[in-house]
Amino acid sequence: MRSTFIEGLISAAKKNKKIILVVNDLGYGVVEKFANLYPKQFINAGVAEQNMMGVAAGLAMDNNHVFVYSIGNFPTFRCAEQIRNDIDYHKLPVTVVNVGSGISYGHLGYSHHSIQDYALMRSMPNLLISSPTNQQEVKQSLNFLINNPQPSYLRISKNKINRFDEKSIRQSNLKPGYWNIIKKGDRKNVILITGETRGIANEILQKSSYKKYSIFSLPLWGMKYKKTQILQARKCKKIIILEDHLQDGGFGSWFKEALENSNLKTKIEHLYFKSSVIGQVGSSNFLTKKYFKKI
């Protein structure tokens, strides 16, 4: 996913000199190609994340679209005040890029987990969350963000994600708040995913009682896009929600809030990381098998 993002940003920066990439002295091995090709559009702010976000806000006020690239908590929790006060409230075109979604950096411990970031970022009223599930959605999400500059949060995994069902994905343009078809099946029984959770969805489909379920993703969402969920959920008898985040404050919580007072009879089942994953160290596969809630 990281390489797909950088390649897409390189293509965009070639056409648009107002696209700027800012990092906090990490990402090397991924960002060097961009830095070498467009040194005037690249800034290494050093290990000073809050200042980095302030710099991004200043650049955005000069009509630049700034992409701030880092891992997990570094561009989110560490910079929460700057994101809220400087970027979100002023509706500046800054995309905060987290390249360590969920527990994809699980081997580095809880300091690098991103299992509470939705709870923080979705509380920003003007911020669009982009949480693609595969390489194709990374491309589509990046294209949307470039064509619609705004406060945004792009959450991608460092893991290698297979391209799947690309024909069906290409048929639909991503639109904030609207589900993207991943696997066609029974439209009344749906697995709804965001982020790197397709592998878990595949495991569910192996069970006989779930084989006919369809899979949808929601790669673009946020505080502004709750109303559209009722219209789509109304068609469903049951929805299983998957997210690589803790239960409270995440995507599932956002979705349930969207259905409040709707009188829908749709059954919602929510799968997420158990809070006991905090403090654990291991590969993303190990942590997922041990700490992800089972259906």
N, C-alpha and C positions, 0 to 999 in steps of 0.2 A: 504493500500500500504506500509506503514512504517513497519508493522509487517512482511509482505511478504519479503521485502528487508532484514530485520535483520535475519530472518530465513535462507534466501539464503546465506547471508554472513557468518553465523555461520557454515553452511554446508561446504562452501568453505574454511573457516579458519581452519577447522578440518583437511583438506587435505594439506593445503598450509600455512606454518608458516610465509610466507612472506607477507600475507595479514594483514594489520594493519588498525584499525579504530581509527580516531581522532575526538574528539568533543570539543566544546567550552562551556563546563559546562551546557549543556542542552541536552534534548533528554532522560532524565531519565524517566523510565516507558516504554521505548522502547529499549534502548541500554544496560540495566543492565545485561540481560542474556548473551550477548556477553562478556561484561566486566568481569562477574563472571567466565565464562568458559575459557576465554583466556586473563587473566590479562596482560600477557607479550606482547599481540598484541593490547592492548587498551591504548590510551593516552587521558587524559582530559587536554587540553591545557589552560583551563580557559577562562575568558572573555578577550581574546586577539587574535582576529580573524586573523589579518595580520601576527602576529607571528605564529599562528597555521598553516597558509598556508606555511610559510617559513619552519617550522618544517616538514610539509608533503613533501615539495620539497627535503629537506635534507635526509629524510628517503627513498624517491624514488630513490635518487642517489646511495643509498646502495642496490639497486635491490629489494626494497620492492614495493608492489602495495598498495598504501595508499588510503583509503576512508575517505574523510573529510565530516562529517555529521553535518548539521545545518539547520536553517530555513531561507527561503527567501533571504533577502538582506545581511544577515550576512556572508555567504560564497561566495558571488558574488560581489556586488558593494563595500562592505567594503574591499574586498581583491583583487580588480581588478588589481592593479599593480603587486602584487605577482603572481597572476594567469598568467598574460601575460608574465612577465619577467622571473619568476622562473620555471614555469611549462610548459606553452604552447611553448614558444620559445626553450626550452630545450627538448621538447617532452618526458616529464617524465610521468611515469605511476601513475598519481594521478587522482582519480575520485572525483569530487566535487559533493556532494549529497545535493540537496535542497529538503527538505521534506515539503515545503509549497508552492506548485505550484499555480499559478493564485491567486485567492482570497480565498483559502481554510482556511486561517487564517484571514478572513475578519473581524471577531469579535474583532480583536486586532488593527484594523485600518491600515492606509496606510503604516506605517513603516514595516508592515509584508506582504504587497502585493508583489506578484511576477508577475507583469504585464509589466515589462520592461527588464526582465532578458535575454530573447532571444536576444534582441537588443545588449546587451553587450557580451554575451557568444558566439554568432555566428560570431562575428568579430574576434575571435581567430582562426588563420589559421589552426592550428593542432588539434583543439579540436572537438571531436565527441559529439554531443548532443543526449542524450537518453531521450525521453519523452513518456514513456509507457502510454497506455490508460486504462489498466486494470491489474488485479493481474497476469494473465498469461504472459502478456508482461513485467511486472516487472521481473518475473523469467527469461524469455528469454533474456531480456536486460542485466540483471546482469550476466548471463552465458556468453553472448558475451563479455562483458567488462572484465570479469575474464580471459577468454581465449585469449583476444586480448588487453593486457595492453597498455594504451596510455593516453594522456590527454583527459579527458572526463567529461561530465556534466550530471549527472543523476537527472532528475527533476520529483519528485513524489508528490502525494497529501497526505495530512494527513487524508482525508475523506475515509470512507469505500466505496470501489468500488466493485460492484457485478462482479462475473465471468460471462462472456457472450460469447456465440458462441465458447466455448473452443475447440470443435472438429475441427472447421475450422481453428482456430488459430494454433493448434498443427500441422496442416498439413504443415505449412510453417515455415522454419527457418528464423529468422530475419537476414536481410542483410542491411548494411548501404545504404541509398539512394533508397531502394526498398519498395514499398507499401505492406502492409500486409492485406489480405482480412479479413474483419470482418463480413460483411453481403453480401451475393450474391444477385445480382439484375441486372439491366440494366448496362452493362459495359460502355456504352457510356455516362451515366449520373451518376456522382460519387460524394459522399460526402467524402472529404479527411480530416481526423482528426489527431491531435497530442495532447497528454496530456489528461486531464480529460474533454473531451467534448462529450462523447458518449451520455449523457443525452440530450444534445442540439440536437444532430443528431437524436435521437429518436423522439423528438418533431417535427422536420422537416418532418420525415417520416409519421407522423400522418396526414399531409395535403395531400389531394387527388392527387395533381399534382406531389408529390415527393415520393409516396409510392413505386414505382418501382426502385428507386435509389439504387445503391450498396454503401456500406460503406467500405472504406479502411483507414488504419492508416499508419502513417509514424513515427515509434518510434525511428529510428536511422537516423540522418541527420546532416548536417554541411556544412561548406564552400567547402569541397572537393567533395561533392556529388550532385552538381547541374546538371551535364550533364545527369544523369540518369532520370531526371524528364521529359525531352523532349520526351524520348522514351515511357514513360508510359502515358503522357498527350496526345500524338498523337492519342491514341485510343479513346479519349473522346470527346464528343460534348459539355458537360458542366461539370465543377468541382466547387463544393461549398467547400470552405476551412473554417474550424473551428479551432479557437485557443483561449485559455484563457490568452490573452495578449492584449496590445494595438495594434492599427493598424500599426503604424510605427515601422519598424525594427524587426518585429516578423516573425513567420513562413510563413504567407501569403506574406509578402514582400520578404522573401527568395525565395519562390516558383515562384513569378512573375519575380524576377531577373533571375531565372534559365531558364525561357522561353523567355528571351529577344533575339531578332533577330532570332527567330525560325520560324517565319511566320506561326505559328499555328493559326487555326481559332477557337480553343477551347475557349468557353466562361468561364471566371473565376468570381466567386462571392465570396467575402471575408467577413466573419463574425468574430467579435472580441469584446473586451470590449471597450465601449466608454470612452473617457478620463475623463468624469464627474464622473466616479467611484472613482477617486482619492479623498481622503478626507472623503469618506463615510465609515461608520462602520455598520456591520451587518453580518448575516450568509451568507455563500457562496450561498445558495439557494436564499435568498433575493436579494443579489447583482447581481446575474446572471439574475434573472427575471427583475430587474429594469434597468440594465446597459449593458446587452449584446445586440448587434445589432440584430434587428429582420430581418428575411428574407422577 
